[in-house]
């Protein structure tokens, strides 16, 4: 069996695309996997959302975590 990967930019179209692909002759199944975000993508999102903290030292960081 051969696997085909399709990247979709507009998530609202997923169901329609899955239905269209399943109608093609020879298609055994249609499944969807969500793309995992990289650590860098998650870090950039944290910065954009303001989920960052600053500490003067390790001791300061530990005391902020305890608070």
PDB file of N, CA, C and O in Angstrom:
ATOM      1  N   UNK A   1       0.849  -1.179   0.000  1.00  0.00           N
ATOM      2  CA  UNK A   1       0.000   0.000   0.000  1.00  0.00           C
ATOM      3  C   UNK A   1       0.890   1.235   0.000  1.00  0.00           C
ATOM      4  O   UNK A   1       1.925   1.249   0.666  1.00  0.00           O
ATOM      5  N   UNK A   2       0.511   2.245  -0.719  1.00  0.00           N
ATOM      6  CA  UNK A   2       1.248   3.499  -0.814  1.00  0.00           C
ATOM      7  C   UNK A   2       0.502   4.582  -0.053  1.00  0.00           C
ATOM      8  O   UNK A   2      -0.728   4.631  -0.059  1.00  0.00           O
ATOM      9  N   UNK A   3       1.262   5.447   0.599  1.00  0.00           N
ATOM     10  CA  UNK A   3       0.664   6.535   1.377  1.00  0.00           C
ATOM     11  C   UNK A   3       0.911   7.854   0.671  1.00  0.00           C
ATOM     12  O   UNK A   3       2.006   8.097   0.163  1.00  0.00           O
ATOM     13  N   UNK A   4      -0.100   8.703   0.639  1.00  0.00           N
ATOM     14  CA  UNK A   4      -0.019  10.026   0.022  1.00  0.00           C
ATOM     15  C   UNK A   4      -0.261  11.068   1.108  1.00  0.00           C
ATOM     16  O   UNK A   4      -1.226  10.969   1.865  1.00  0.00           O
ATOM     17  N   UNK A   5       0.609  12.059   1.184  1.00  0.00           N
ATOM     18  CA  UNK A   5       0.453  13.126   2.173  1.00  0.00           C
ATOM     19  C   UNK A   5      -0.027  14.390   1.478  1.00  0.00           C
ATOM     20  O   UNK A   5       0.541  14.807   0.469  1.00  0.00           O
ATOM     21  N   UNK A   6      -1.083  15.002   2.023  1.00  0.00           N
ATOM     22  CA  UNK A   6      -1.642  16.236   1.468  1.00  0.00           C
ATOM     23  C   UNK A   6      -1.589  17.291   2.567  1.00  0.00           C
ATOM     24  O   UNK A   6      -2.138  17.089   3.650  1.00  0.00           O
ATOM     25  N   UNK A   7      -0.936  18.408   2.296  1.00  0.00           N
ATOM     26  CA  UNK A   7      -0.880  19.515   3.255  1.00  0.00           C
ATOM     27  C   UNK A   7      -1.999  20.494   2.930  1.00  0.00           C
ATOM     28  O   UNK A   7      -2.147  20.922   1.785  1.00  0.00           O
ATOM     29  N   UNK A   8      -2.787  20.847   3.942  1.00  0.00           N
ATOM     30  CA  UNK A   8      -3.950  21.706   3.749  1.00  0.00           C
ATOM     31  C   UNK A   8      -3.770  22.988   4.561  1.00  0.00           C
ATOM     32  O   UNK A   8      -3.531  22.938   5.768  1.00  0.00           O
ATOM     33  N   UNK A   9      -3.885  24.128   3.895  1.00  0.00           N
ATOM     34  CA  UNK A   9      -3.724  25.411   4.577  1.00  0.00           C
ATOM     35  C   UNK A   9      -4.999  25.858   5.283  1.00  0.00           C
ATOM     36  O   UNK A   9      -4.928  26.471   6.348  1.00  0.00           O
ATOM     37  N   UNK A  10      -6.160  25.564   4.709  1.00  0.00           N
ATOM     38  CA  UNK A  10      -7.436  26.020   5.254  1.00  0.00           C
ATOM     39  C   UNK A  10      -8.122  24.865   5.988  1.00  0.00           C
ATOM     40  O   UNK A  10      -8.712  23.999   5.343  1.00  0.00           O
ATOM     41  N   UNK A  11      -8.056  24.834   7.320  1.00  0.00           N
ATOM     42  CA  UNK A  11      -8.638  23.719   8.081  1.00  0.00           C
ATOM     43  C   UNK A  11     -10.147  23.541   7.886  1.00  0.00           C
ATOM     44  O   UNK A  11     -10.677  22.457   8.130  1.00  0.00           O
ATOM     45  N   UNK A  12     -10.832  24.587   7.453  1.00  0.00           N
ATOM     46  CA  UNK A  12     -12.278  24.470   7.269  1.00  0.00           C
ATOM     47  C   UNK A  12     -12.622  23.564   6.083  1.00  0.00           C
ATOM     48  O   UNK A  12     -13.767  23.132   5.948  1.00  0.00           O
ATOM     49  N   UNK A  13     -11.652  23.279   5.235  1.00  0.00           N
ATOM     50  CA  UNK A  13     -11.874  22.458   4.045  1.00  0.00           C
ATOM     51  C   UNK A  13     -11.577  20.975   4.274  1.00  0.00           C
ATOM     52  O   UNK A  13     -11.788  20.165   3.371  1.00  0.00           O
ATOM     53  N   UNK A  14     -11.099  20.607   5.446  1.00  0.00           N
ATOM     54  CA  UNK A  14     -10.634  19.241   5.694  1.00  0.00           C
ATOM     55  C   UNK A  14     -11.706  18.195   5.400  1.00  0.00           C
ATOM     56  O   UNK A  14     -11.435  17.222   4.696  1.00  0.00           O
ATOM     57  N   UNK A  15     -12.901  18.373   5.920  1.00  0.00           N
ATOM     58  CA  UNK A  15     -13.948  17.365   5.721  1.00  0.00           C
ATOM     59  C   UNK A  15     -14.307  17.202   4.253  1.00  0.00           C
ATOM     60  O   UNK A  15     -14.492  16.079   3.783  1.00  0.00           O
ATOM     61  N   UNK A  16     -14.407  18.308   3.522  1.00  0.00           N
ATOM     62  CA  UNK A  16     -14.737  18.232   2.098  1.00  0.00           C
ATOM     63  C   UNK A  16     -13.625  17.538   1.313  1.00  0.00           C
ATOM     64  O   UNK A  16     -13.898  16.745   0.412  1.00  0.00           O
ATOM     65  N   UNK A  17     -12.380  17.837   1.656  1.00  0.00           N
ATOM     66  CA  UNK A  17     -11.255  17.214   0.965  1.00  0.00           C
ATOM     67  C   UNK A  17     -11.193  15.723   1.271  1.00  0.00           C
ATOM     68  O   UNK A  17     -10.945  14.914   0.377  1.00  0.00           O
ATOM     69  N   UNK A  18     -11.419  15.355   2.537  1.00  0.00           N
ATOM     70  CA  UNK A  18     -11.439  13.933   2.906  1.00  0.00           C
ATOM     71  C   UNK A  18     -12.519  13.193   2.124  1.00  0.00           C
ATOM     72  O   UNK A  18     -12.285  12.089   1.631  1.00  0.00           O
ATOM     73  N   UNK A  19     -13.687  13.789   2.010  1.00  0.00           N
ATOM     74  CA  UNK A  19     -14.797  13.157   1.288  1.00  0.00           C
ATOM     75  C   UNK A  19     -14.451  13.005  -0.192  1.00  0.00           C
ATOM     76  O   UNK A  19     -14.710  11.957  -0.784  1.00  0.00           O
ATOM     77  N   UNK A  20     -13.872  14.035  -0.789  1.00  0.00           N
ATOM     78  CA  UNK A  20     -13.513  13.981  -2.205  1.00  0.00           C
ATOM     79  C   UNK A  20     -12.446  12.916  -2.463  1.00  0.00           C
ATOM     80  O   UNK A  20     -12.537  12.170  -3.438  1.00  0.00           O
ATOM     81  N   UNK A  21     -11.451  12.845  -1.605  1.00  0.00           N
ATOM     82  CA  UNK A  21     -10.388  11.855  -1.782  1.00  0.00           C
ATOM     83  C   UNK A  21     -10.937  10.444  -1.624  1.00  0.00           C
ATOM     84  O   UNK A  21     -10.541   9.539  -2.359  1.00  0.00           O
ATOM     85  N   UNK A  22     -11.847  10.246  -0.669  1.00  0.00           N
ATOM     86  CA  UNK A  22     -12.387   8.901  -0.442  1.00  0.00           C
ATOM     87  C   UNK A  22     -13.213   8.408  -1.642  1.00  0.00           C
ATOM     88  O   UNK A  22     -13.415   7.202  -1.782  1.00  0.00           O
ATOM     89  N   UNK A  23     -13.690   9.306  -2.504  1.00  0.00           N
ATOM     90  CA  UNK A  23     -14.463   8.916  -3.678  1.00  0.00           C
ATOM     91  C   UNK A  23     -13.585   8.433  -4.836  1.00  0.00           C
ATOM     92  O   UNK A  23     -14.094   7.853  -5.794  1.00  0.00           O
ATOM     93  N   UNK A  24     -12.286   8.664  -4.756  1.00  0.00           N
ATOM     94  CA  UNK A  24     -11.385   8.254  -5.826  1.00  0.00           C
ATOM     95  C   UNK A  24     -11.230   6.735  -5.858  1.00  0.00           C
ATOM     96  O   UNK A  24     -11.167   6.087  -4.813  1.00  0.00           O
ATOM     97  N   UNK A  25     -11.170   6.187  -7.040  1.00  0.00           N
ATOM     98  CA  UNK A  25     -11.015   4.750  -7.215  1.00  0.00           C
ATOM     99  C   UNK A  25      -9.660   4.311  -6.656  1.00  0.00           C
ATOM    100  O   UNK A  25      -8.631   4.923  -6.943  1.00  0.00           O
ATOM    101  N   UNK A  26      -9.674   3.254  -5.864  1.00  0.00           N
ATOM    102  CA  UNK A  26      -8.442   2.706  -5.309  1.00  0.00           C
ATOM    103  C   UNK A  26      -8.065   3.239  -3.941  1.00  0.00           C
ATOM    104  O   UNK A  26      -7.087   2.776  -3.354  1.00  0.00           O
ATOM    105  N   UNK A  27      -8.811   4.198  -3.415  1.00  0.00           N
ATOM    106  CA  UNK A  27      -8.502   4.741  -2.087  1.00  0.00           C
ATOM    107  C   UNK A  27      -9.080   3.799  -1.032  1.00  0.00           C
ATOM    108  O   UNK A  27     -10.290   3.574  -0.988  1.00  0.00           O
ATOM    109  N   UNK A  28      -8.209   3.249  -0.184  1.00  0.00           N
ATOM    110  CA  UNK A  28      -8.641   2.300   0.839  1.00  0.00           C
ATOM    111  C   UNK A  28      -9.160   3.011   2.086  1.00  0.00           C
ATOM    112  O   UNK A  28     -10.155   2.583   2.672  1.00  0.00           O
ATOM    113  N   UNK A  29      -8.502   4.082   2.494  1.00  0.00           N
ATOM    114  CA  UNK A  29      -8.938   4.810   3.683  1.00  0.00           C
ATOM    115  C   UNK A  29      -8.383   6.227   3.645  1.00  0.00           C
ATOM    116  O   UNK A  29      -7.407   6.510   2.951  1.00  0.00           O
ATOM    117  N   UNK A  30      -9.019   7.104   4.399  1.00  0.00           N
ATOM    118  CA  UNK A  30      -8.570   8.493   4.514  1.00  0.00           C
ATOM    119  C   UNK A  30      -8.474   8.799   5.998  1.00  0.00           C
ATOM    120  O   UNK A  30      -9.475   8.739   6.712  1.00  0.00           O
ATOM    121  N   UNK A  31      -7.268   9.129   6.469  1.00  0.00           N
ATOM    122  CA  UNK A  31      -7.059   9.468   7.872  1.00  0.00           C
ATOM    123  C   UNK A  31      -6.376  10.822   7.953  1.00  0.00           C
ATOM    124  O   UNK A  31      -5.786  11.294   6.982  1.00  0.00           O
ATOM    125  N   UNK A  32      -6.464  11.438   9.119  1.00  0.00           N
ATOM    126  CA  UNK A  32      -5.893  12.761   9.310  1.00  0.00           C
ATOM    127  C   UNK A  32      -4.958  12.736  10.509  1.00  0.00           C
ATOM    128  O   UNK A  32      -5.290  12.171  11.551  1.00  0.00           O
ATOM    129  N   UNK A  33      -3.795  13.348  10.360  1.00  0.00           N
ATOM    130  CA  UNK A  33      -2.855  13.532  11.460  1.00  0.00           C
ATOM    131  C   UNK A  33      -2.602  15.017  11.594  1.00  0.00           C
ATOM    132  O   UNK A  33      -2.378  15.710  10.602  1.00  0.00           O
ATOM    133  N   UNK A  34      -2.639  15.504  12.822  1.00  0.00           N
ATOM    134  CA  UNK A  34      -2.308  16.902  13.047  1.00  0.00           C
ATOM    135  C   UNK A  34      -0.792  17.036  13.080  1.00  0.00           C
ATOM    136  O   UNK A  34      -0.089  16.189  13.631  1.00  0.00           O
ATOM    137  N   UNK A  35      -0.307  18.103  12.486  1.00  0.00           N
ATOM    138  CA  UNK A  35       1.120  18.361  12.477  1.00  0.00           C
ATOM    139  C   UNK A  35       1.546  18.807  13.869  1.00  0.00           C
ATOM    140  O   UNK A  35       0.935  19.695  14.464  1.00  0.00           O
ATOM    141  N   UNK A  36       2.589  18.188  14.373  1.00  0.00           N
ATOM    142  CA  UNK A  36       3.114  18.603  15.672  1.00  0.00           C
ATOM    143  C   UNK A  36       3.932  19.869  15.512  1.00  0.00           C
ATOM    144  O   UNK A  36       4.726  20.006  14.582  1.00  0.00           O
ATOM    145  N   UNK A  37       3.725  20.780  16.427  1.00  0.00           N
ATOM    146  CA  UNK A  37       4.496  22.022  16.381  1.00  0.00           C
ATOM    147  C   UNK A  37       5.887  21.772  16.960  1.00  0.00           C
ATOM    148  O   UNK A  37       6.047  20.989  17.896  1.00  0.00           O
ATOM    149  N   UNK A  38       6.876  22.435  16.402  1.00  0.00           N
ATOM    150  CA  UNK A  38       8.235  22.303  16.900  1.00  0.00           C
ATOM    151  C   UNK A  38       8.385  23.103  18.189  1.00  0.00           C
ATOM    152  O   UNK A  38       7.540  23.938  18.513  1.00  0.00           O
ATOM    153  N   UNK A  39       9.442  22.849  18.906  1.00  0.00           N
ATOM    154  CA  UNK A  39       9.723  23.598  20.124  1.00  0.00           C
ATOM    155  C   UNK A  39       9.874  25.082  19.844  1.00  0.00           C
ATOM    156  O   UNK A  39       9.449  25.922  20.637  1.00  0.00           O
ATOM    157  N   UNK A  40      10.482  25.394  18.712  1.00  0.00           N
ATOM    158  CA  UNK A  40      10.668  26.799  18.342  1.00  0.00           C
ATOM    159  C   UNK A  40       9.321  27.467  18.072  1.00  0.00           C
ATOM    160  O   UNK A  40       9.116  28.613  18.472  1.00  0.00           O
ATOM    161  N   UNK A  41       8.401  26.774  17.402  1.00  0.00           N
ATOM    162  CA  UNK A  41       7.073  27.336  17.136  1.00  0.00           C
ATOM    163  C   UNK A  41       6.330  27.586  18.444  1.00  0.00           C
ATOM    164  O   UNK A  41       5.663  28.610  18.593  1.00  0.00           O
ATOM    165  N   UNK A  42       6.442  26.653  19.393  1.00  0.00           N
ATOM    166  CA  UNK A  42       5.790  26.844  20.696  1.00  0.00           C
ATOM    167  C   UNK A  42       6.423  28.002  21.463  1.00  0.00           C
ATOM    168  O   UNK A  42       5.722  28.771  22.121  1.00  0.00           O
ATOM    169  N   UNK A  43       7.752  28.123  21.378  1.00  0.00           N
ATOM    170  CA  UNK A  43       8.450  29.208  22.080  1.00  0.00           C
ATOM    171  C   UNK A  43       8.046  30.572  21.525  1.00  0.00           C
ATOM    172  O   UNK A  43       7.811  31.511  22.287  1.00  0.00           O
ATOM    173  N   UNK A  44       7.967  30.680  20.206  1.00  0.00           N
ATOM    174  CA  UNK A  44       7.559  31.950  19.585  1.00  0.00           C
ATOM    175  C   UNK A  44       6.135  32.299  19.992  1.00  0.00           C
ATOM    176  O   UNK A  44       5.831  33.463  20.256  1.00  0.00           O
ATOM    177  N   UNK A  45       5.254  31.292  20.046  1.00  0.00           N
ATOM    178  CA  UNK A  45       3.881  31.545  20.479  1.00  0.00           C
ATOM    179  C   UNK A  45       3.846  32.020  21.929  1.00  0.00           C
ATOM    180  O   UNK A  45       3.071  32.916  22.263  1.00  0.00           O
ATOM    181  N   UNK A  46       4.678  31.431  22.801  1.00  0.00           N
ATOM    182  CA  UNK A  46       4.750  31.875  24.193  1.00  0.00           C
ATOM    183  C   UNK A  46       5.152  33.342  24.270  1.00  0.00           C
ATOM    184  O   UNK A  46       4.569  34.107  25.038  1.00  0.00           O
ATOM    185  N   UNK A  47       6.140  33.733  23.482  1.00  0.00           N
ATOM    186  CA  UNK A  47       6.590  35.130  23.479  1.00  0.00           C
ATOM    187  C   UNK A  47       5.468  36.043  22.996  1.00  0.00           C
ATOM    188  O   UNK A  47       5.197  37.077  23.605  1.00  0.00           O
ATOM    189  N   UNK A  48       4.815  35.658  21.898  1.00  0.00           N
ATOM    190  CA  UNK A  48       3.732  36.472  21.346  1.00  0.00           C
ATOM    191  C   UNK A  48       2.571  36.620  22.322  1.00  0.00           C
ATOM    192  O   UNK A  48       1.917  37.663  22.355  1.00  0.00           O
ATOM    193  N   UNK A  49       2.308  35.578  23.120  1.00  0.00           N
ATOM    194  CA  UNK A  49       1.201  35.605  24.074  1.00  0.00           C
ATOM    195  C   UNK A  49       1.613  36.204  25.420  1.00  0.00           C
ATOM    196  O   UNK A  49       0.793  36.299  26.333  1.00  0.00           O
ATOM    197  N   UNK A  50       2.875  36.606  25.547  1.00  0.00           N
ATOM    198  CA  UNK A  50       3.330  37.226  26.788  1.00  0.00           C
ATOM    199  C   UNK A  50       3.593  36.240  27.908  1.00  0.00           C
ATOM    200  O   UNK A  50       3.619  36.626  29.076  1.00  0.00           O
ATOM    201  N   UNK A  51       3.789  34.978  27.574  1.00  0.00           N
ATOM    202  CA  UNK A  51       4.059  33.959  28.598  1.00  0.00           C
ATOM    203  C   UNK A  51       5.566  33.806  28.812  1.00  0.00           C
ATOM    204  O   UNK A  51       6.137  32.732  28.620  1.00  0.00           O
ATOM    205  N   UNK A  52       6.191  34.920  29.218  1.00  0.00           N
ATOM    206  CA  UNK A  52       7.627  34.912  29.487  1.00  0.00           C
ATOM    207  C   UNK A  52       7.865  35.507  30.872  1.00  0.00           C
ATOM    208  O   UNK A  52       7.072  36.309  31.365  1.00  0.00           O
ATOM    209  N   UNK A  53       8.957  35.105  31.480  1.00  0.00           N
ATOM    210  CA  UNK A  53       9.291  35.557  32.820  1.00  0.00           C
ATOM    211  C   UNK A  53      10.755  35.928  32.860  1.00  0.00           C
ATOM    212  O   UNK A  53      11.565  35.363  32.127  1.00  0.00           O
ATOM    213  N   UNK A  54      11.096  36.872  33.709  1.00  0.00           N
ATOM    214  CA  UNK A  54      12.482  37.286  33.852  1.00  0.00           C
ATOM    215  C   UNK A  54      12.908  37.090  35.288  1.00  0.00           C
ATOM    216  O   UNK A  54      12.125  37.291  36.216  1.00  0.00           O
ATOM    217  N   UNK A  55      14.165  36.696  35.463  1.00  0.00           N
ATOM    218  CA  UNK A  55      14.712  36.503  36.799  1.00  0.00           C
ATOM    219  C   UNK A  55      16.140  37.031  36.832  1.00  0.00           C
ATOM    220  O   UNK A  55      16.874  36.939  35.848  1.00  0.00           O
ATOM    221  N   UNK A  56      16.518  37.581  37.968  1.00  0.00           N
ATOM    222  CA  UNK A  56      17.868  38.122  38.142  1.00  0.00           C
ATOM    223  C   UNK A  56      18.901  37.005  38.287  1.00  0.00           C
ATOM    224  O   UNK A  56      20.047  37.142  37.860  1.00  0.00           O
ATOM    225  N   UNK A  57      18.475  35.897  38.898  1.00  0.00           N
ATOM    226  CA  UNK A  57      19.390  34.786  39.157  1.00  0.00           C
ATOM    227  C   UNK A  57      18.581  33.503  39.296  1.00  0.00           C
ATOM    228  O   UNK A  57      17.352  33.517  39.234  1.00  0.00           O
ATOM    229  N   UNK A  58      19.286  32.401  39.484  1.00  0.00           N
ATOM    230  CA  UNK A  58      18.621  31.123  39.687  1.00  0.00           C
ATOM    231  C   UNK A  58      17.784  31.167  40.965  1.00  0.00           C
ATOM    232  O   UNK A  58      16.664  30.658  41.006  1.00  0.00           O
ATOM    233  N   UNK A  59      18.339  31.777  41.995  1.00  0.00           N
ATOM    234  CA  UNK A  59      17.618  31.883  43.264  1.00  0.00           C
ATOM    235  C   UNK A  59      16.328  32.697  43.086  1.00  0.00           C
ATOM    236  O   UNK A  59      15.282  32.348  43.634  1.00  0.00           O
ATOM    237  N   UNK A  60      16.417  33.780  42.316  1.00  0.00           N
ATOM    238  CA  UNK A  60      15.235  34.611  42.030  1.00  0.00           C
ATOM    239  C   UNK A  60      14.183  33.796  41.264  1.00  0.00           C
ATOM    240  O   UNK A  60      12.990  33.888  41.552  1.00  0.00           O
ATOM    241  N   UNK A  61      14.632  33.006  40.297  1.00  0.00           N
ATOM    242  CA  UNK A  61      13.709  32.159  39.528  1.00  0.00           C
ATOM    243  C   UNK A  61      13.021  31.165  40.440  1.00  0.00           C
ATOM    244  O   UNK A  61      11.807  30.984  40.349  1.00  0.00           O
ATOM    245  N   UNK A  62      13.765  30.521  41.312  1.00  0.00           N
ATOM    246  CA  UNK A  62      13.189  29.534  42.238  1.00  0.00           C
ATOM    247  C   UNK A  62      12.176  30.207  43.152  1.00  0.00           C
ATOM    248  O   UNK A  62      11.108  29.649  43.403  1.00  0.00           O
ATOM    249  N   UNK A  63      12.493  31.402  43.657  1.00  0.00           N
ATOM    250  CA  UNK A  63      11.556  32.091  44.554  1.00  0.00           C
ATOM    251  C   UNK A  63      10.285  32.501  43.798  1.00  0.00           C
ATOM    252  O   UNK A  63       9.203  32.497  44.385  1.00  0.00           O
ATOM    253  N   UNK A  64      10.393  32.855  42.508  1.00  0.00           N
ATOM    254  CA  UNK A  64       9.217  33.187  41.713  1.00  0.00           C
ATOM    255  C   UNK A  64       8.354  31.953  41.491  1.00  0.00           C
ATOM    256  O   UNK A  64       7.127  32.048  41.460  1.00  0.00           O
ATOM    257  N   UNK A  65       8.982  30.808  41.336  1.00  0.00           N
ATOM    258  CA  UNK A  65       8.245  29.567  41.120  1.00  0.00           C
ATOM    259  C   UNK A  65       7.486  29.159  42.383  1.00  0.00           C
ATOM    260  O   UNK A  65       6.399  28.589  42.294  1.00  0.00           O
ATOM    261  N   UNK A  66       8.031  29.437  43.518  1.00  0.00           N
ATOM    262  CA  UNK A  66       7.387  29.086  44.790  1.00  0.00           C
ATOM    263  C   UNK A  66       6.226  30.008  45.112  1.00  0.00           C
ATOM    264  O   UNK A  66       5.305  29.624  45.833  1.00  0.00           O
ATOM    265  N   UNK A  67       6.265  31.219  44.582  1.00  0.00           N
ATOM    266  CA  UNK A  67       5.227  32.217  44.910  1.00  0.00           C
ATOM    267  C   UNK A  67       3.909  31.912  44.238  1.00  0.00           C
ATOM    268  O   UNK A  67       2.941  32.652  44.412  1.00  0.00           O
TER     269      UNK A  67
END
